[in-house]
Amino acid sequence: MAKRRDGFACVKCGGKHRLEVDHIAPVRDAPERSFDLENLQTLCGPCHGAKTRKEANLCEVGPERIKWRELLQSTRPN
Ligand SMILES: [Zn+2]
């Protein structure tokens, strides 16, 4: 349903591979909207993964999480 509406392409980058249907408002925040077409968007695998990680970070911004993120960033070449 959502994929058809979005033209079988990722709404972020227009990619057409590894398409997944994403919940704009996470299901845990809005369970009543989990089957609402307005709350669904088509994303490719990489874009979906990036969004999910961002949400996870936003939800748990405890000191442990920040320390962990800094550690991850410091070990990355960029
Ligand atoms: Zn994409």
N, CA, C, O and the ligand as a Tripos MOL2 file, in Angstrom:
@<TRIPOS>MOLECULE
protein
  313   311    79     0     0
PROTEIN
NO_CHARGES

@<TRIPOS>ATOM
      1 N           0.8390   -1.2170    0.0000 N.3       1 MET1
      2 CA          0.0000    0.0000    0.0000 C.3       1 MET1
      3 C           0.8640    1.2530    0.0000 C.2       1 MET1
      4 O           0.7780    2.0690   -0.9170 O.2       1 MET1
      5 N           1.6900    1.4050    1.0180 N.am      2 ALA2
      6 CA          2.5460    2.5890    1.1050 C.3       2 ALA2
      7 C           3.5570    2.6160   -0.0420 C.2       2 ALA2
      8 O           3.8400    3.6740   -0.6060 O.2       2 ALA2
      9 N           4.0940    1.4550   -0.3790 N.am      3 LYS3
     10 CA          5.0870    1.4070   -1.4590 C.3       3 LYS3
     11 C           4.4680    1.8280   -2.7790 C.2       3 LYS3
     12 O           5.0830    2.5410   -3.5720 O.2       3 LYS3
     13 N           3.2380    1.3760   -3.0050 N.am      4 ARG4
     14 CA          2.5600    1.7500   -4.2420 C.3       4 ARG4
     15 C           2.3640    3.2750   -4.2890 C.2       4 ARG4
     16 O           2.6160    3.9160   -5.3090 O.2       4 ARG4
     17 N           1.9020    3.8400   -3.1490 N.am      5 ARG5
     18 CA          1.6580    5.2880   -3.1060 C.3       5 ARG5
     19 C           2.9450    6.0580   -3.3820 C.2       5 ARG5
     20 O           2.9240    7.0820   -4.0650 O.2       5 ARG5
     21 N           4.0640    5.5690   -2.8530 N.am      6 ASP6
     22 CA          5.3310    6.2840   -3.0010 C.3       6 ASP6
     23 C           6.0500    5.9110   -4.3010 C.2       6 ASP6
     24 O           7.2140    6.2660   -4.4900 O.2       6 ASP6
     25 N           5.3670    5.2040   -5.1850 N.am      7 GLY7
     26 CA          5.9420    4.9120   -6.4990 C.3       7 GLY7
     27 C           7.0660    3.8880   -6.4440 C.2       7 GLY7
     28 O           7.9400    3.8800   -7.3110 O.2       7 GLY7
     29 N           7.0520    3.0210   -5.4290 N.am      8 PHE8
     30 CA          8.0700    1.9800   -5.2750 C.3       8 PHE8
     31 C           9.4740    2.5750   -5.2960 C.2       8 PHE8
     32 O          10.3790    2.0490   -5.9440 O.2       8 PHE8
     33 N           9.6360    3.6790   -4.5770 N.am      9 ALA9
     34 CA         10.9520    4.2980   -4.4530 C.3       9 ALA9
     35 C          11.0950    4.8800   -3.0520 C.2       9 ALA9
     36 O          10.1140    5.2780   -2.4240 O.2       9 ALA9
     37 N          12.3350    4.9220   -2.5790 N.am     10 CYS10
     38 CA         12.6240    5.5130   -1.2760 C.3      10 CYS10
     39 C          12.2440    6.9960   -1.2840 C.2      10 CYS10
     40 O          12.6210    7.7180   -2.2070 O.2      10 CYS10
     41 N          11.5060    7.4600   -0.2760 N.am     11 VAL11
     42 CA         11.0760    8.8640   -0.2610 C.3      11 VAL11
     43 C          12.2350    9.8050    0.0830 C.2      11 VAL11
     44 O          12.1380   11.0100   -0.1480 O.2      11 VAL11
     45 N          13.3150    9.2750    0.6270 N.am     12 LYS12
     46 CA         14.4630   10.1250    0.9930 C.3      12 LYS12
     47 C          15.4240   10.2860   -0.1820 C.2      12 LYS12
     48 O          15.7960   11.4070   -0.5310 O.2      12 LYS12
     49 N          15.8240    9.1800   -0.7880 N.am     13 CYS13
     50 CA         16.8840    9.2630   -1.7990 C.3      13 CYS13
     51 C          16.4140    8.7890   -3.1590 C.2      13 CYS13
     52 O          17.1660    8.8760   -4.1300 O.2      13 CYS13
     53 N          15.1860    8.2890   -3.2570 N.am     14 GLY14
     54 CA         14.6730    7.8470   -4.5460 C.3      14 GLY14
     55 C          15.1660    6.4770   -4.9680 C.2      14 GLY14
     56 O          14.8570    6.0140   -6.0660 O.2      14 GLY14
     57 N          15.9300    5.8240   -4.1030 N.am     15 GLY15
     58 CA         16.4510    4.4960   -4.4190 C.3      15 GLY15
     59 C          15.3260    3.4710   -4.5430 C.2      15 GLY15
     60 O          14.2680    3.6110   -3.9290 O.2      15 GLY15
     61 N          15.5700    2.4540   -5.3370 N.am     16 LYS16
     62 CA         14.5260    1.4560   -5.5630 C.3      16 LYS16
     63 C          14.9400    0.0700   -5.1100 C.2      16 LYS16
     64 O          14.2680   -0.9160   -5.4130 O.2      16 LYS16
     65 N          16.0350   -0.0050   -4.3910 N.am     17 HIS17
     66 CA         16.4970   -1.3080   -3.9430 C.3      17 HIS17
     67 C          16.2600   -1.4700   -2.4370 C.2      17 HIS17
     68 O          16.2890   -0.4940   -1.6870 O.2      17 HIS17
     69 N          16.0310   -2.6870   -2.0180 N.am     18 ARG18
     70 CA         15.8450   -3.0140   -0.5910 C.3      18 ARG18
     71 C          14.8020   -2.0940    0.0460 C.2      18 ARG18
     72 O          15.0380   -1.5360    1.1170 O.2      18 ARG18
     73 N          13.6610   -1.9370   -0.6050 N.am     19 LEU19
     74 CA         12.6350   -1.0490   -0.0650 C.3      19 LEU19
     75 C          11.9670   -1.6590    1.1680 C.2      19 LEU19
     76 O          11.6750   -2.8530    1.2260 O.2      19 LEU19
     77 N          11.7420   -0.7900    2.1410 N.am     20 GLU20
     78 CA         11.0580   -1.2040    3.3540 C.3      20 GLU20
     79 C          10.0140   -0.1420    3.6820 C.2      20 GLU20
     80 O          10.1600    1.0220    3.3080 O.2      20 GLU20
     81 N           8.9650   -0.5510    4.3830 N.am     21 VAL21
     82 CA          7.9560    0.4150    4.7970 C.3      21 VAL21
     83 C           8.2800    0.8390    6.2250 C.2      21 VAL21
     84 O           8.3800    0.0080    7.1270 O.2      21 VAL21
     85 N           8.4390    2.1290    6.4090 N.am     22 ASP22
     86 CA          8.8230    2.6770    7.7060 C.3      22 ASP22
     87 C           7.6290    3.3690    8.3580 C.2      22 ASP22
     88 O           6.7790    3.9360    7.6710 O.2      22 ASP22
     89 N           7.5730    3.3190    9.6760 N.am     23 HIS23
     90 CA          6.5730    4.0850   10.4160 C.3      23 HIS23
     91 C           7.1630    5.4550   10.7350 C.2      23 HIS23
     92 O           8.1960    5.5430   11.3980 O.2      23 HIS23
     93 N           6.5200    6.5150   10.2730 N.am     24 ILE24
     94 CA          7.0300    7.8650   10.5110 C.3      24 ILE24
     95 C           7.0540    8.1420   12.0190 C.2      24 ILE24
     96 O           8.0840    8.5410   12.5630 O.2      24 ILE24
     97 N           5.9340    7.9320   12.6790 N.am     25 ALA25
     98 CA          5.9260    7.9450   14.1390 C.3      25 ALA25
     99 C           6.1730    6.5020   14.5890 C.2      25 ALA25
    100 O           5.4070    5.6060   14.2330 O.2      25 ALA25
    101 N           7.2240    6.2740   15.3600 N.am     26 PRO26
    102 CA          7.5560    4.9030   15.7600 C.3      26 PRO26
    103 C           6.3650    4.1970   16.4020 C.2      26 PRO26
    104 O           5.5750    4.8130   17.1170 O.2      26 PRO26
    105 N           6.2500    2.8970   16.1350 N.am     27 VAL27
    106 CA          5.1030    2.1400   16.6390 C.3      27 VAL27
    107 C           5.0300    2.1970   18.1610 C.2      27 VAL27
    108 O           3.9430    2.2250   18.7380 O.2      27 VAL27
    109 N           6.1860    2.2150   18.8010 N.am     28 ARG28
    110 CA          6.1480    2.2290   20.2730 C.3      28 ARG28
    111 C           5.5940    3.5430   20.8060 C.2      28 ARG28
    112 O           5.0710    3.5930   21.9190 O.2      28 ARG28
    113 N           5.7110    4.6340   19.9940 N.am     29 ASP29
    114 CA          5.1580    5.9170   20.4170 C.3      29 ASP29
    115 C           3.7050    6.0690   20.0060 C.2      29 ASP29
    116 O           2.9280    6.7350   20.6900 O.2      29 ASP29
    117 N           3.3350    5.4470   18.8810 N.am     30 ALA30
    118 CA          1.9800    5.6240   18.3520 C.3      30 ALA30
    119 C           1.4340    4.2970   17.8290 C.2      30 ALA30
    120 O           1.2250    4.1450   16.6250 O.2      30 ALA30
    121 N           1.2030    3.3460   18.7180 N.am     31 PRO31
    122 CA          0.7490    2.0190   18.2750 C.3      31 PRO31
    123 C          -0.5620    2.0680   17.5070 C.2      31 PRO31
    124 O          -0.8100    1.2340   16.6360 O.2      31 PRO31
    125 N          -1.4030    3.0460   17.8300 N.am     32 GLU32
    126 CA         -2.6970    3.1370   17.1550 C.3      32 GLU32
    127 C          -2.5420    3.5890   15.7020 C.2      32 GLU32
    128 O          -3.4780    3.4910   14.9090 O.2      32 GLU32
    129 N          -1.3480    4.0860   15.3640 N.am     33 ARG33
    130 CA         -1.1340    4.5590   13.9880 C.3      33 ARG33
    131 C          -0.3370    3.5550   13.1530 C.2      33 ARG33
    132 O           0.0590    3.8620   12.0290 O.2      33 ARG33
    133 N          -0.1050    2.3710   13.6900 N.am     34 SER34
    134 CA          0.7810    1.4370   13.0010 C.3      34 SER34
    135 C           0.2280    0.9700   11.6580 C.2      34 SER34
    136 O           1.0010    0.5410   10.8010 O.2      34 SER34
    137 N          -1.0710    1.0400   11.4520 N.am     35 PHE35
    138 CA         -1.6400    0.6370   10.1620 C.3      35 PHE35
    139 C          -2.2140    1.8300    9.4060 C.2      35 PHE35
    140 O          -2.9430    1.6730    8.4270 O.2      35 PHE35
    141 N          -1.8700    3.0220    9.8800 N.am     36 ASP36
    142 CA         -2.3540    4.2430    9.2450 C.3      36 ASP36
    143 C          -1.4440    4.5800    8.0590 C.2      36 ASP36
    144 O          -0.2480    4.8130    8.2330 O.2      36 ASP36
    145 N          -2.0170    4.6010    6.8600 N.am     37 LEU37
    146 CA         -1.2060    4.8490    5.6630 C.3      37 LEU37
    147 C          -0.4910    6.1920    5.7360 C.2      37 LEU37
    148 O           0.5990    6.3560    5.1870 O.2      37 LEU37
    149 N          -1.1110    7.1460    6.4150 N.am     38 GLU38
    150 CA         -0.4900    8.4650    6.5670 C.3      38 GLU38
    151 C           0.7780    8.4000    7.4060 C.2      38 GLU38
    152 O           1.6350    9.2820    7.3400 O.2      38 GLU38
    153 N           0.8770    7.3480    8.1880 N.am     39 ASN39
    154 CA          2.0440    7.2070    9.0610 C.3      39 ASN39
    155 C           3.1000    6.2910    8.4570 C.2      39 ASN39
    156 O           4.0770    5.9460    9.1220 O.2      39 ASN39
    157 N           2.9100    5.8980    7.2040 N.am     40 LEU40
    158 CA          3.8550    4.9860    6.5680 C.3      40 LEU40
    159 C           4.5940    5.6980    5.4500 C.2      40 LEU40
    160 O           4.0240    6.5330    4.7480 O.2      40 LEU40
    161 N           5.8680    5.3640    5.2890 N.am     41 GLN41
    162 CA          6.6210    5.8930    4.1590 C.3      41 GLN41
    163 C           7.5550    4.8020    3.6610 C.2      41 GLN41
    164 O           7.9740    3.9270    4.4200 O.2      41 GLN41
    165 N           7.8730    4.8670    2.3790 N.am     42 THR42
    166 CA          8.7520    3.8830    1.7840 C.3      42 THR42
    167 C          10.1940    4.3730    1.8940 C.2      42 THR42
    168 O          10.5230    5.4750    1.4570 O.2      42 THR42
    169 N          11.0340    3.5480    2.4770 N.am     43 LEU43
    170 CA         12.4520    3.8830    2.5940 C.3      43 LEU43
    171 C          13.2710    2.7020    2.0910 C.2      43 LEU43
    172 O          12.8380    1.5530    2.1870 O.2      43 LEU43
    173 N          14.4590    2.9870    1.5530 N.am     44 CYS44
    174 CA         15.3550    1.8900    1.2110 C.3      44 CYS44
    175 C          16.0750    1.4410    2.4910 C.2      44 CYS44
    176 O          16.0160    2.1180    3.5170 O.2      44 CYS44
    177 N          16.7350    0.3200    2.4150 N.am     45 GLY45
    178 CA         17.3910   -0.2450    3.5950 C.3      45 GLY45
    179 C          18.3140    0.7300    4.3020 C.2      45 GLY45
    180 O          18.1730    0.9280    5.5090 O.2      45 GLY45
    181 N          19.2660    1.3550    3.5870 N.am     46 PRO46
    182 CA         20.1960    2.2850    4.2410 C.3      46 PRO46
    183 C          19.4960    3.4750    4.8960 C.2      46 PRO46
    184 O          19.8480    3.8530    6.0130 O.2      46 PRO46
    185 N          18.5090    4.0710    4.2190 N.am     47 CYS47
    186 CA         17.8100    5.2170    4.8110 C.3      47 CYS47
    187 C          17.0000    4.7850    6.0240 C.2      47 CYS47
    188 O          16.9450    5.4990    7.0260 O.2      47 CYS47
    189 N          16.3800    3.6310    5.9360 N.am     48 HIS48
    190 CA         15.6010    3.1280    7.0650 C.3      48 HIS48
    191 C          16.5060    2.8700    8.2630 C.2      48 HIS48
    192 O          16.1690    3.2090    9.3970 O.2      48 HIS48
    193 N          17.6440    2.2720    7.9960 N.am     49 GLY49
    194 CA         18.5880    1.9860    9.0770 C.3      49 GLY49
    195 C          19.0600    3.2640    9.7510 C.2      49 GLY49
    196 O          19.1690    3.3260   10.9760 O.2      49 GLY49
    197 N          19.3420    4.2980    8.9330 N.am     50 ALA50
    198 CA         19.8180    5.5660    9.4830 C.3      50 ALA50
    199 C          18.7450    6.2020   10.3540 C.2      50 ALA50
    200 O          19.0480    6.7280   11.4250 O.2      50 ALA50
    201 N          17.4890    6.1580    9.9050 N.am     51 LYS51
    202 CA         16.3990    6.7520   10.6690 C.3      51 LYS51
    203 C          16.2030    6.0130   11.9930 C.2      51 LYS51
    204 O          16.0280    6.6290   13.0450 O.2      51 LYS51
    205 N          16.2340    4.6930   11.9210 N.am     52 THR52
    206 CA         16.0350    3.8950   13.1250 C.3      52 THR52
    207 C          17.1330    4.1730   14.1520 C.2      52 THR52
    208 O          16.8650    4.2660   15.3500 O.2      52 THR52
    209 N          18.3520    4.3030   13.6770 N.am     53 ARG53
    210 CA         19.4550    4.5790   14.6070 C.3      53 ARG53
    211 C          19.2830    5.9600   15.2330 C.2      53 ARG53
    212 O          19.5430    6.1450   16.4220 O.2      53 ARG53
    213 N          18.8410    6.9310   14.4290 N.am     54 LYS54
    214 CA         18.6500    8.2830   14.9460 C.3      54 LYS54
    215 C          17.5840    8.2810   16.0420 C.2      54 LYS54
    216 O          17.7460    8.9250   17.0780 O.2      54 LYS54
    217 N          16.5050    7.5590   15.8050 N.am     55 GLU55
    218 CA         15.4390    7.4860   16.7980 C.3      55 GLU55
    219 C          15.9380    6.8470   18.0790 C.2      55 GLU55
    220 O          15.6130    7.2990   19.1780 O.2      55 GLU55
    221 N          16.7270    5.7970   17.9340 N.am     56 ALA56
    222 CA         17.2510    5.1150   19.1140 C.3      56 ALA56
    223 C          18.1270    6.0620   19.9190 C.2      56 ALA56
    224 O          18.0760    6.0660   21.1490 O.2      56 ALA56
    225 N          18.9320    6.8630   19.2280 N.am     57 ASN57
    226 CA         19.7870    7.8250   19.9210 C.3      57 ASN57
    227 C          18.9630    8.8840   20.6290 C.2      57 ASN57
    228 O          19.2560    9.2430   21.7690 O.2      57 ASN57
    229 N          17.9280    9.3880   19.9540 N.am     58 LEU58
    230 CA         17.1100   10.4380   20.5460 C.3      58 LEU58
    231 C          16.4040    9.9460   21.7960 C.2      58 LEU58
    232 O          16.2010   10.6990   22.7480 O.2      58 LEU58
    233 N          16.0360    8.6840   21.7810 N.am     59 CYS59
    234 CA         15.2420    8.1610   22.8840 C.3      59 CYS59
    235 C          16.0600    7.9090   24.1390 C.2      59 CYS59
    236 O          15.5580    8.0290   25.2560 O.2      59 CYS59
    237 N          17.3030    7.5640   23.9480 N.am     60 GLU60
    238 CA         18.1110    7.2580   25.1270 C.3      60 GLU60
    239 C          19.3340    8.1530   25.1300 C.2      60 GLU60
    240 O          20.4210    7.7290   24.7380 O.2      60 GLU60
    241 N          19.1630    9.3690   25.5650 N.am     61 VAL61
    242 CA         20.3040   10.2610   25.6010 C.3      61 VAL61
    243 C          20.7910   10.3560   27.0340 C.2      61 VAL61
    244 O          20.9770   11.4460   27.5770 O.2      61 VAL61
    245 N          20.9930    9.1940   27.6340 N.am     62 GLY62
    246 CA         21.5790    9.1570   28.9690 C.3      62 GLY62
    247 C          23.0790    9.3420   28.8600 C.2      62 GLY62
    248 O          23.6350    9.2770   27.7630 O.2      62 GLY62
    249 N          23.7460    9.5750   29.9940 N.am     63 PRO63
    250 CA         25.2000    9.7670   29.9920 C.3      63 PRO63
    251 C          25.9350    8.5730   29.3920 C.2      63 PRO63
    252 O          26.9330    8.7400   28.6910 O.2      63 PRO63
    253 N          25.4400    7.3730   29.6690 N.am     64 GLU64
    254 CA         26.0860    6.1740   29.1280 C.3      64 GLU64
    255 C          26.0760    6.2010   27.6140 C.2      64 GLU64
    256 O          27.0730    5.8950   26.9600 O.2      64 GLU64
    257 N          24.9290    6.5740   27.0720 N.am     65 ARG65
    258 CA         24.7510    6.5870   25.6300 C.3      65 ARG65
    259 C          25.6670    7.6340   24.9780 C.2      65 ARG65
    260 O          26.2570    7.3900   23.9260 O.2      65 ARG65
    261 N          25.7720    8.8030   25.6220 N.am     66 ILE66
    262 CA         26.6180    9.8580   25.0740 C.3      66 ILE66
    263 C          28.0810    9.4160   25.0940 C.2      66 ILE66
    264 O          28.8230    9.6330   24.1360 O.2      66 ILE66
    265 N          28.4750    8.7980   26.1930 N.am     67 LYS67
    266 CA         29.8440    8.2940   26.2920 C.3      67 LYS67
    267 C          30.1120    7.2860   25.1760 C.2      67 LYS67
    268 O          31.1560    7.3190   24.5250 O.2      67 LYS67
    269 N          29.1580    6.4010   24.9720 N.am     68 TRP68
    270 CA         29.2830    5.3660   23.9590 C.3      68 TRP68
    271 C          29.3960    5.9930   22.5710 C.2      68 TRP68
    272 O          30.1940    5.5490   21.7450 O.2      68 TRP68
    273 N          28.5980    7.0210   22.3240 N.am     69 ARG69
    274 CA         28.6140    7.6630   21.0150 C.3      69 ARG69
    275 C          29.9710    8.3480   20.7780 C.2      69 ARG69
    276 O          30.5320    8.2810   19.6840 O.2      69 ARG69
    277 N          30.4750    9.0000   21.8190 N.am     70 GLU70
    278 CA         31.7770    9.6510   21.6710 C.3      70 GLU70
    279 C          32.8690    8.6370   21.4040 C.2      70 GLU70
    280 O          33.7950    8.8750   20.6280 O.2      70 GLU70
    281 N          32.7380    7.4940   22.0710 N.am     71 LEU71
    282 CA         33.7080    6.4310   21.8530 C.3      71 LEU71
    283 C          33.6660    5.9610   20.4060 C.2      71 LEU71
    284 O          34.7020    5.7810   19.7660 O.2      71 LEU71
    285 N          32.4550    5.7650   19.9040 N.am     72 LEU72
    286 CA         32.2910    5.3230   18.5260 C.3      72 LEU72
    287 C          32.8760    6.3380   17.5520 C.2      72 LEU72
    288 O          33.5510    5.9750   16.5880 O.2      72 LEU72
    289 N          32.6060    7.6190   17.8170 N.am     73 GLN73
    290 CA         33.0850    8.6640   16.9190 C.3      73 GLN73
    291 C          34.6050    8.7780   16.9540 C.2      73 GLN73
    292 O          35.2380    9.0330   15.9300 O.2      73 GLN73
    293 N          35.1780    8.5900   18.1160 N.am     74 SER74
    294 CA         36.6200    8.7440   18.2370 C.3      74 SER74
    295 C          37.3560    7.5950   17.5430 C.2      74 SER74
    296 O          38.5210    7.7430   17.1750 O.2      74 SER74
    297 N          36.6880    6.4560   17.3620 N.am     75 THR75
    298 CA         37.3620    5.3280   16.7240 C.3      75 THR75
    299 C          37.1620    5.3480   15.2090 C.2      75 THR75
    300 O          37.7720    4.5610   14.4840 O.2      75 THR75
    301 N          36.2990    6.2580   14.7360 N.am     76 ARG76
    302 CA         36.0610    6.3370   13.3030 C.3      76 ARG76
    303 C          37.0900    7.2300   12.6340 C.2      76 ARG76
    304 O          37.4910    8.2470   13.2010 O.2      76 ARG76
    305 N          37.5230    6.8600   11.4280 N.am     77 PRO77
    306 CA         38.5160    7.6950   10.7240 C.3      77 PRO77
    307 C          38.0010    9.1020   10.4260 C.2      77 PRO77
    308 O          38.7890   10.0470   10.4240 O.2      77 PRO77
    309 N          36.7310    9.2640   10.1800 N.am     78 ASN78
    310 CA         36.2150   10.5990    9.8700 C.3      78 ASN78
    311 C          35.5130   11.1980   11.0660 C.2      78 ASN78
    312 O          35.0140   12.3200   10.9910 O.2      78 ASN78
    313 ZN         16.9590    5.7510    0.5250 Zn       79 ZN79
@<TRIPOS>BOND
     1     1     2 1
     2     2     3 1
     3     3     4 2
     4     3     5 am
     5     5     6 1
     6     6     7 1
     7     7     8 2
     8     7     9 am
     9     9    10 1
    10    10    11 1
    11    11    12 2
    12    11    13 am
    13    13    14 1
    14    14    15 1
    15    15    16 2
    16    15    17 am
    17    17    18 1
    18    18    19 1
    19    19    20 2
    20    19    21 am
    21    21    22 1
    22    22    23 1
    23    23    24 2
    24    23    25 am
    25    25    26 1
    26    26    27 1
    27    27    28 2
    28    27    29 am
    29    29    30 1
    30    30    31 1
    31    31    32 2
    32    31    33 am
    33    33    34 1
    34    34    35 1
    35    35    36 2
    36    35    37 am
    37    37    38 1
    38    38    39 1
    39    39    40 2
    40    39    41 am
    41    41    42 1
    42    42    43 1
    43    43    44 2
    44    43    45 am
    45    45    46 1
    46    46    47 1
    47    47    48 2
    48    47    49 am
    49    49    50 1
    50    50    51 1
    51    51    52 2
    52    51    53 am
    53    53    54 1
    54    54    55 1
    55    55    56 2
    56    55    57 am
    57    57    58 1
    58    58    59 1
    59    59    60 2
    60    59    61 am
    61    61    62 1
    62    62    63 1
    63    63    64 2
    64    63    65 am
    65    65    66 1
    66    66    67 1
    67    67    68 2
    68    67    69 am
    69    69    70 1
    70    70    71 1
    71    71    72 2
    72    71    73 am
    73    73    74 1
    74    74    75 1
    75    75    76 2
    76    75    77 am
    77    77    78 1
    78    78    79 1
    79    79    80 2
    80    79    81 am
    81    81    82 1
    82    82    83 1
    83    83    84 2
    84    83    85 am
    85    85    86 1
    86    86    87 1
    87    87    88 2
    88    87    89 am
    89    89    90 1
    90    90    91 1
    91    91    92 2
    92    91    93 am
    93    93    94 1
    94    94    95 1
    95    95    96 2
    96    95    97 am
    97    97    98 1
    98    98    99 1
    99    99   100 2
   100    99   101 am
   101   101   102 1
   102   102   103 1
   103   103   104 2
   104   103   105 am
   105   105   106 1
   106   106   107 1
   107   107   108 2
   108   107   109 am
   109   109   110 1
   110   110   111 1
   111   111   112 2
   112   111   113 am
   113   113   114 1
   114   114   115 1
   115   115   116 2
   116   115   117 am
   117   117   118 1
   118   118   119 1
   119   119   120 2
   120   119   121 am
   121   121   122 1
   122   122   123 1
   123   123   124 2
   124   123   125 am
   125   125   126 1
   126   126   127 1
   127   127   128 2
   128   127   129 am
   129   129   130 1
   130   130   131 1
   131   131   132 2
   132   131   133 am
   133   133   134 1
   134   134   135 1
   135   135   136 2
   136   135   137 am
   137   137   138 1
   138   138   139 1
   139   139   140 2
   140   139   141 am
   141   141   142 1
   142   142   143 1
   143   143   144 2
   144   143   145 am
   145   145   146 1
   146   146   147 1
   147   147   148 2
   148   147   149 am
   149   149   150 1
   150   150   151 1
   151   151   152 2
   152   151   153 am
   153   153   154 1
   154   154   155 1
   155   155   156 2
   156   155   157 am
   157   157   158 1
   158   158   159 1
   159   159   160 2
   160   159   161 am
   161   161   162 1
   162   162   163 1
   163   163   164 2
   164   163   165 am
   165   165   166 1
   166   166   167 1
   167   167   168 2
   168   167   169 am
   169   169   170 1
   170   170   171 1
   171   171   172 2
   172   171   173 am
   173   173   174 1
   174   174   175 1
   175   175   176 2
   176   175   177 am
   177   177   178 1
   178   178   179 1
   179   179   180 2
   180   179   181 am
   181   181   182 1
   182   182   183 1
   183   183   184 2
   184   183   185 am
   185   185   186 1
   186   186   187 1
   187   187   188 2
   188   187   189 am
   189   189   190 1
   190   190   191 1
   191   191   192 2
   192   191   193 am
   193   193   194 1
   194   194   195 1
   195   195   196 2
   196   195   197 am
   197   197   198 1
   198   198   199 1
   199   199   200 2
   200   199   201 am
   201   201   202 1
   202   202   203 1
   203   203   204 2
   204   203   205 am
   205   205   206 1
   206   206   207 1
   207   207   208 2
   208   207   209 am
   209   209   210 1
   210   210   211 1
   211   211   212 2
   212   211   213 am
   213   213   214 1
   214   214   215 1
   215   215   216 2
   216   215   217 am
   217   217   218 1
   218   218   219 1
   219   219   220 2
   220   219   221 am
   221   221   222 1
   222   222   223 1
   223   223   224 2
   224   223   225 am
   225   225   226 1
   226   226   227 1
   227   227   228 2
   228   227   229 am
   229   229   230 1
   230   230   231 1
   231   231   232 2
   232   231   233 am
   233   233   234 1
   234   234   235 1
   235   235   236 2
   236   235   237 am
   237   237   238 1
   238   238   239 1
   239   239   240 2
   240   239   241 am
   241   241   242 1
   242   242   243 1
   243   243   244 2
   244   243   245 am
   245   245   246 1
   246   246   247 1
   247   247   248 2
   248   247   249 am
   249   249   250 1
   250   250   251 1
   251   251   252 2
   252   251   253 am
   253   253   254 1
   254   254   255 1
   255   255   256 2
   256   255   257 am
   257   257   258 1
   258   258   259 1
   259   259   260 2
   260   259   261 am
   261   261   262 1
   262   262   263 1
   263   263   264 2
   264   263   265 am
   265   265   266 1
   266   266   267 1
   267   267   268 2
   268   267   269 am
   269   269   270 1
   270   270   271 1
   271   271   272 2
   272   271   273 am
   273   273   274 1
   274   274   275 1
   275   275   276 2
   276   275   277 am
   277   277   278 1
   278   278   279 1
   279   279   280 2
   280   279   281 am
   281   281   282 1
   282   282   283 1
   283   283   284 2
   284   283   285 am
   285   285   286 1
   286   286   287 1
   287   287   288 2
   288   287   289 am
   289   289   290 1
   290   290   291 1
   291   291   292 2
   292   291   293 am
   293   293   294 1
   294   294   295 1
   295   295   296 2
   296   295   297 am
   297   297   298 1
   298   298   299 1
   299   299   300 2
   300   299   301 am
   301   301   302 1
   302   302   303 1
   303   303   304 2
   304   303   305 am
   305   305   306 1
   306   306   307 1
   307   307   308 2
   308   307   309 am
   309   309   310 1
   310   310   311 1
   311   311   312 2
@<TRIPOS>SUBSTRUCTURE
     1 MET1         2 RESIDUE 1 A MET
     2 ALA2         6 RESIDUE 1 A ALA
     3 LYS3        10 RESIDUE 1 A LYS
     4 ARG4        14 RESIDUE 1 A ARG
     5 ARG5        18 RESIDUE 1 A ARG
     6 ASP6        22 RESIDUE 1 A ASP
     7 GLY7        26 RESIDUE 1 A GLY
     8 PHE8        30 RESIDUE 1 A PHE
     9 ALA9        34 RESIDUE 1 A ALA
    10 CYS10       38 RESIDUE 1 A CYS
    11 VAL11       42 RESIDUE 1 A VAL
    12 LYS12       46 RESIDUE 1 A LYS
    13 CYS13       50 RESIDUE 1 A CYS
    14 GLY14       54 RESIDUE 1 A GLY
    15 GLY15       58 RESIDUE 1 A GLY
    16 LYS16       62 RESIDUE 1 A LYS
    17 HIS17       66 RESIDUE 1 A HIS
    18 ARG18       70 RESIDUE 1 A ARG
    19 LEU19       74 RESIDUE 1 A LEU
    20 GLU20       78 RESIDUE 1 A GLU
    21 VAL21       82 RESIDUE 1 A VAL
    22 ASP22       86 RESIDUE 1 A ASP
    23 HIS23       90 RESIDUE 1 A HIS
    24 ILE24       94 RESIDUE 1 A ILE
    25 ALA25       98 RESIDUE 1 A ALA
    26 PRO26      102 RESIDUE 1 A PRO
    27 VAL27      106 RESIDUE 1 A VAL
    28 ARG28      110 RESIDUE 1 A ARG
    29 ASP29      114 RESIDUE 1 A ASP
    30 ALA30      118 RESIDUE 1 A ALA
    31 PRO31      122 RESIDUE 1 A PRO
    32 GLU32      126 RESIDUE 1 A GLU
    33 ARG33      130 RESIDUE 1 A ARG
    34 SER34      134 RESIDUE 1 A SER
    35 PHE35      138 RESIDUE 1 A PHE
    36 ASP36      142 RESIDUE 1 A ASP
    37 LEU37      146 RESIDUE 1 A LEU
    38 GLU38      150 RESIDUE 1 A GLU
    39 ASN39      154 RESIDUE 1 A ASN
    40 LEU40      158 RESIDUE 1 A LEU
    41 GLN41      162 RESIDUE 1 A GLN
    42 THR42      166 RESIDUE 1 A THR
    43 LEU43      170 RESIDUE 1 A LEU
    44 CYS44      174 RESIDUE 1 A CYS
    45 GLY45      178 RESIDUE 1 A GLY
    46 PRO46      182 RESIDUE 1 A PRO
    47 CYS47      186 RESIDUE 1 A CYS
    48 HIS48      190 RESIDUE 1 A HIS
    49 GLY49      194 RESIDUE 1 A GLY
    50 ALA50      198 RESIDUE 1 A ALA
    51 LYS51      202 RESIDUE 1 A LYS
    52 THR52      206 RESIDUE 1 A THR
    53 ARG53      210 RESIDUE 1 A ARG
    54 LYS54      214 RESIDUE 1 A LYS
    55 GLU55      218 RESIDUE 1 A GLU
    56 ALA56      222 RESIDUE 1 A ALA
    57 ASN57      226 RESIDUE 1 A ASN
    58 LEU58      230 RESIDUE 1 A LEU
    59 CYS59      234 RESIDUE 1 A CYS
    60 GLU60      238 RESIDUE 1 A GLU
    61 VAL61      242 RESIDUE 1 A VAL
    62 GLY62      246 RESIDUE 1 A GLY
    63 PRO63      250 RESIDUE 1 A PRO
    64 GLU64      254 RESIDUE 1 A GLU
    65 ARG65      258 RESIDUE 1 A ARG
    66 ILE66      262 RESIDUE 1 A ILE
    67 LYS67      266 RESIDUE 1 A LYS
    68 TRP68      270 RESIDUE 1 A TRP
    69 ARG69      274 RESIDUE 1 A ARG
    70 GLU70      278 RESIDUE 1 A GLU
    71 LEU71      282 RESIDUE 1 A LEU
    72 LEU72      286 RESIDUE 1 A LEU
    73 GLN73      290 RESIDUE 1 A GLN
    74 SER74      294 RESIDUE 1 A SER
    75 THR75      298 RESIDUE 1 A THR
    76 ARG76      302 RESIDUE 1 A ARG
    77 PRO77      306 RESIDUE 1 A PRO
    78 ASN78      310 RESIDUE 1 A ASN
    79 ZN79       313 GROUP 0 **** ****
